[in-house]
Amino acid sequence: MVSSGFGNIAKIPELRKRLLFTLGMLAVYRIGIFVTSPGCNRDVMGRIVKDASGTLFGLFNMFSGGALEQMSIFALGIMPYISASIILQLLTVVVPTLDRLNKEGEAGRKKITQWTRYFTIVLSLVQGFGIAYYLEGLRDQFGNLVVADPGFGFKVMTIVTLTTGTAFIMWLGEQITERGIGNGISLIIFAGIVARFPDAVFKTITYS
């Protein structure tokens, strides 16, 4: 059955095209993980995250595919989008306008999706400010600062960079859903977790 499935990929041009597109978009996402946000020292941040392994901080790093450890432009990951989706889904129960849109079919769902995108940007701006503020006072065990030149300029640059990064990941996910294979957002989350899995196994074996 498995060999038959792989055989269909070679025989069906459309399926092959969609698979290659999906892999290409995931590759773009993984490359972006290693692009450090301006003004941050990725080596210092890496030491801090490694010291926090096994904590909530380390768990967030795993779900971001290592983006937090790299202090990447994708450090917020896709979590603002997921949070926005959950909040809007919950609000459909108590807000008549959203409930009405949800029952209007495809047109209504598209409207809710558009609002989800806007809400994602708002959440990203808020979370970006929180991370920028937090980073300015963050030091590793040797006293080295993550941010060498803190201040208003750094905060603005970090907020814009992280928000743009999340918006780009959101766009990648939507492109995979429309032109690739499977749910794009789920695949991006899966790719991030799988990328950290070998390292997690190695650490487990090392410390056991």
BELHU-V295797 format. One line per field, one symbol per residue. psi: psi as a letter, one per 30 degrees, with the letter a starting at -180 (. if undefined). A space follows every 50 residues. Layout:
psi=???
This chain:
psi=eeeeeeeeeffjeeeeeeeeeeeeeeeeeeefegjkkkfkjfeeeeeeee fgkfaeeeeeeefgggeeefhlfgefageeeeeeeeeeeeffefjeeeee efffbeeeeeeeeeeeeeeeeeeeeeeeeeeeeeefgklafggkkejeil aeeeeeeeeeeeeeeeeeeeeeeeeeeefbkajeeeeeeeeeeeefeeee eeeeeef.
